[in-house]
Amino acid sequence: MKIQLGCFSRPWTKYALEVSMEGTAQAGFNNFGFMTARDGAPLPPNASQDQVANLARLLEKYNLKNLENYTSIPWGDESVARSALHSYVDNSHTLGARFMHNSGTNDEELYDQFLQLMEEAAEYAKSKGIVVMMKPHGGVTATARGLVALMQRIQSDNLKVFYDPGNVLFYTGERPEDDFEELAPYVAGMSIKDETGGVNGSVDVTPGDGDVDFKALFTILRDHDFAGPCMIEQLGGNTIAEVHHEAVRGREYLLGLFDELGADVE
């Protein structure tokens, strides 16, 4: 099992983007992902060349590699959604990212559009060396069962799953590991998010402090020769100093787990 360990900007979402980069670097991570920040999505749909260039400068400043990015897609207008997806592919490629994901839609009328456009984007991204992934977030991607059903419908071998066990607990209350075995062959990345309180509980939890059984999930992935990004999406703490501290704790917990499972970690 080969792990590319990183951290998203989201744990510092109350603060400016640069704060999340500083905290990620100080905690010892080499890999970073754009998700949310105080002013919204730091990598928005159809970001300008100047916006992307500024992100590249910040990555260089903190000696971070852009590994995986969240895509905020305005589903509904097919041409607008397609343009946004292709823009994310181009801009992620410029920033050096090798993976990107989307969380789907809760609107049943848009399920077919979501799947069609994600598959199109995956084929477009293949030529640029980027893997496109779907992430559990309620609706069409809520559970492992639902994701398996989606994966069995697609034709592209470049559209995979970015599994989020915290979201499975938050949106469904189901145990993420219960039907994970069937989904594992489709998983190309993991969003490391813990959770407490079941449905509509809290995800402001440092990995290892909540109800997710990460050892069980990664044991299954190890048995399927998993290799891919594992990105911390959320942490405990409120102040900048607290979240910085939790980033260190989260990384240490995961490194200990991966060492126990015999994983190679980048």
C-alpha positions as CSV (number, residue, x, y, z in Angstrom):
1,M,0.0,0.0,0.0
2,K,1.4,3.4,-1.1
3,I,0.1,6.5,0.6
4,Q,0.5,10.1,-0.6
5,L,-0.4,11.9,2.6
6,G,-1.6,15.5,2.5
7,C,-3.9,18.1,4.0
8,F,-6.7,20.2,2.5
9,S,-7.2,23.9,3.2
10,R,-10.6,23.2,4.8
11,P,-9.5,22.9,8.5
12,W,-8.5,26.6,8.4
13,T,-11.6,27.6,6.4
14,K,-12.3,30.6,8.8
15,Y,-8.9,32.1,7.9
16,A,-7.1,33.2,4.8
17,L,-5.8,30.5,2.4
18,E,-2.2,31.2,3.3
19,V,-2.9,30.3,6.9
20,S,-3.8,26.8,5.8
21,M,-0.6,26.5,3.8
22,E,1.5,27.7,6.7
23,G,-0.2,25.2,9.0
24,T,0.1,22.3,6.6
25,A,3.8,22.9,6.0
26,Q,4.5,23.4,9.7
27,A,2.8,20.1,10.5
28,G,5.3,18.3,8.2
29,F,3.1,17.7,5.2
30,N,4.5,17.9,1.7
31,N,1.1,17.6,-0.2
32,F,-1.7,20.1,-0.2
33,G,-5.2,20.3,-1.6
34,F,-7.4,23.3,-2.5
35,M,-10.9,23.1,-1.0
36,T,-12.3,26.1,1.0
37,A,-10.9,29.2,2.7
38,R,-12.3,32.3,4.4
39,D,-13.1,34.0,1.1
40,G,-14.7,30.9,-0.6
41,A,-13.1,28.4,-3.0
42,P,-9.4,29.4,-3.5
43,L,-9.5,27.5,-6.8
44,P,-13.0,28.5,-8.2
45,P,-14.6,27.3,-11.4
46,N,-13.0,28.9,-14.4
47,A,-10.2,30.5,-12.3
48,S,-8.2,33.1,-14.2
49,Q,-4.5,32.7,-15.1
50,D,-3.7,35.3,-12.5
51,Q,-5.6,33.4,-9.8
52,V,-3.8,30.2,-10.7
53,A,-0.4,31.9,-10.8
54,N,-1.0,33.3,-7.3
55,L,-1.8,29.8,-6.0
56,A,1.4,28.5,-7.6
57,R,3.4,31.2,-5.9
58,L,2.0,30.3,-2.5
59,L,2.7,26.6,-3.0
60,E,6.3,27.5,-3.8
61,K,6.6,29.8,-0.8
62,Y,5.6,27.0,1.6
63,N,7.4,24.3,-0.4
64,L,4.1,22.4,-0.9
65,K,3.0,20.2,-3.8
66,N,-0.6,20.5,-5.0
67,L,-1.8,16.9,-5.0
68,E,-5.6,16.8,-5.0
69,N,-8.3,19.5,-5.5
70,Y,-12.0,19.8,-4.8
71,T,-14.2,21.0,-7.7
72,S,-17.1,23.2,-7.1
73,I,-19.5,22.6,-10.0
74,P,-22.7,24.5,-10.7
75,W,-24.8,21.4,-11.8
76,G,-27.9,22.2,-13.8
77,D,-26.8,24.1,-16.9
78,E,-24.9,21.4,-18.8
79,S,-22.6,23.7,-20.8
80,V,-21.7,25.7,-17.7
81,A,-21.0,22.6,-15.6
82,R,-18.9,21.1,-18.5
83,S,-16.9,24.3,-18.8
84,A,-16.2,24.3,-15.1
85,L,-15.0,20.7,-15.0
86,H,-12.7,21.2,-17.9
87,S,-11.3,24.4,-16.3
88,Y,-10.6,22.5,-13.2
89,V,-8.7,19.9,-15.2
90,D,-6.6,22.5,-16.9
91,N,-5.9,24.5,-13.8
92,S,-5.1,21.5,-11.7
93,H,-2.7,20.4,-14.3
94,T,-1.0,23.8,-14.3
95,L,-0.6,23.5,-10.5
96,G,0.8,20.0,-10.8
97,A,-2.1,18.2,-9.2
98,R,-2.7,14.6,-10.1
99,F,-6.2,14.1,-8.7
100,M,-9.4,16.1,-8.4
101,H,-12.9,15.2,-7.0
102,N,-16.5,16.3,-6.9
103,S,-19.2,15.6,-4.3
104,G,-22.1,15.0,-6.7
105,T,-25.6,16.3,-6.3
106,N,-28.6,15.7,-4.1
107,D,-31.0,16.6,-6.9
108,E,-32.2,13.3,-8.4
109,E,-33.1,15.0,-11.7
110,L,-29.4,15.8,-12.1
111,Y,-27.9,12.4,-11.4
112,D,-27.6,11.4,-15.0
113,Q,-26.0,14.7,-15.9
114,F,-23.6,14.4,-13.1
115,L,-22.4,11.0,-14.1
116,Q,-22.2,11.9,-17.8
117,L,-20.2,15.0,-17.3
118,M,-17.9,13.4,-14.7
119,E,-17.2,10.6,-17.2
120,E,-16.4,13.2,-19.9
121,A,-14.1,15.1,-17.6
122,A,-12.3,11.9,-16.6
123,E,-11.6,11.1,-20.2
124,Y,-10.4,14.7,-20.9
125,A,-8.2,14.6,-17.7
126,K,-6.6,11.3,-18.7
127,S,-4.4,13.0,-21.3
128,K,-3.1,15.4,-18.6
129,G,-2.3,12.7,-16.1
130,I,-5.2,13.6,-13.7
131,V,-7.5,11.1,-12.1
132,V,-11.1,12.3,-11.5
133,M,-12.9,11.0,-8.5
134,M,-16.4,11.0,-6.9
135,K,-16.8,11.6,-3.1
136,P,-19.6,10.6,-0.7
137,H,-21.7,13.6,0.1
138,G,-25.3,12.5,0.4
139,G,-27.6,12.0,-2.6
140,V,-26.3,9.9,-5.5
141,T,-22.9,9.3,-3.8
142,A,-24.1,8.8,-0.2
143,T,-23.0,5.2,0.4
144,A,-20.5,2.6,-0.8
145,R,-23.5,0.7,-2.3
146,G,-24.5,3.8,-4.3
147,L,-21.0,4.4,-5.4
148,V,-20.6,0.8,-6.6
149,A,-23.8,1.1,-8.6
150,L,-22.4,4.3,-10.2
151,M,-19.1,2.7,-11.0
152,Q,-20.7,-0.2,-12.6
153,R,-22.5,2.1,-15.1
154,I,-19.4,4.1,-16.3
155,Q,-17.1,3.3,-19.2
156,S,-14.1,5.5,-18.3
157,D,-11.3,3.8,-16.4
158,N,-10.2,7.2,-15.2
159,L,-13.3,7.9,-13.1
160,K,-12.7,6.6,-9.5
161,V,-13.9,7.1,-5.9
162,F,-12.5,9.5,-3.3
163,Y,-13.9,7.8,-0.2
164,D,-15.0,9.9,2.8
165,P,-16.0,7.8,5.8
166,G,-16.9,10.8,7.9
167,N,-19.5,11.8,5.4
168,V,-21.0,8.3,5.3
169,L,-21.6,8.5,9.1
170,F,-22.8,12.2,8.9
171,Y,-25.3,11.7,6.1
172,T,-26.5,8.1,6.6
173,G,-25.4,6.9,10.1
174,E,-24.2,3.7,8.4
175,R,-20.8,2.1,9.4
176,P,-18.4,3.1,6.5
177,E,-16.6,-0.3,6.7
178,D,-19.7,-2.5,6.5
179,D,-19.9,-2.6,2.7
180,F,-16.5,-1.1,1.9
181,E,-15.0,-4.4,0.6
182,E,-17.1,-4.2,-2.6
183,L,-16.2,-0.6,-3.2
184,A,-12.4,-0.8,-2.4
185,P,-11.3,-1.8,-5.9
186,Y,-12.8,1.5,-7.2
187,V,-11.2,3.7,-4.5
188,A,-8.3,5.9,-5.8
189,G,-8.1,8.2,-2.8
190,M,-9.3,8.8,0.7
191,S,-10.6,11.9,2.3
192,I,-9.5,11.6,5.9
193,K,-12.5,12.9,7.9
194,D,-13.6,11.6,11.3
195,E,-17.0,12.1,12.8
196,T,-19.0,11.9,16.0
197,G,-22.7,11.9,16.7
198,G,-24.0,9.9,13.8
199,V,-26.4,11.6,11.4
200,N,-25.9,15.3,11.3
201,G,-23.2,15.0,14.0
202,S,-19.9,16.8,13.9
203,V,-17.0,16.4,11.5
204,D,-14.8,19.0,13.3
205,V,-12.8,16.1,14.6
206,T,-9.1,15.3,14.4
207,P,-8.6,11.9,12.7
208,G,-8.5,9.2,15.3
209,D,-10.6,11.1,17.9
210,G,-14.0,10.1,16.4
211,D,-16.1,7.1,15.4
212,V,-14.5,6.2,12.1
213,D,-12.5,2.9,12.2
214,F,-9.7,4.0,9.9
215,K,-7.7,0.8,10.7
216,A,-10.5,-1.4,9.3
217,L,-10.8,0.7,6.2
218,F,-7.1,0.9,5.4
219,T,-6.7,-2.8,6.1
220,I,-9.2,-3.5,3.4
221,L,-7.4,-1.0,1.1
222,R,-4.1,-2.6,1.8
223,D,-5.5,-6.0,0.8
224,H,-6.5,-4.4,-2.6
225,D,-3.1,-2.9,-3.2
226,F,-4.3,0.7,-2.7
227,A,-2.0,3.5,-4.0
228,G,-3.2,7.1,-3.9
229,P,-3.8,10.4,-2.1
230,C,-5.0,10.4,1.5
231,M,-5.9,14.0,2.4
232,I,-6.9,15.3,5.8
233,E,-10.1,17.2,5.3
234,Q,-11.0,18.3,8.8
235,L,-9.5,18.8,12.2
236,G,-10.5,19.8,15.7
237,G,-9.6,23.2,17.2
238,N,-10.9,26.7,16.8
239,T,-8.0,29.2,16.8
240,I,-5.2,29.2,14.3
241,A,-2.8,27.8,16.9
242,E,-5.2,25.0,17.9
243,V,-5.8,23.9,14.3
244,H,-2.0,24.0,13.6
245,H,-1.5,21.7,16.7
246,E,-4.3,19.4,15.6
247,A,-2.7,19.1,12.1
248,V,0.4,17.7,13.8
249,R,-1.6,15.3,15.9
250,G,-3.6,14.1,12.9
251,R,-0.5,13.5,10.9
252,E,1.2,11.6,13.7
253,Y,-1.9,9.4,14.2
254,L,-2.0,8.5,10.5
255,L,1.7,7.9,10.3
256,G,1.5,5.5,13.2
257,L,-1.5,3.7,11.6
258,F,0.2,3.5,8.2
259,D,3.4,2.2,9.8
260,E,1.4,-0.5,11.7
261,L,-0.1,-1.6,8.3
262,G,3.2,-1.6,6.6
263,A,2.4,1.2,4.1
264,D,4.9,3.3,2.2
265,V,4.1,7.0,2.9
266,E,5.1,10.0,0.7
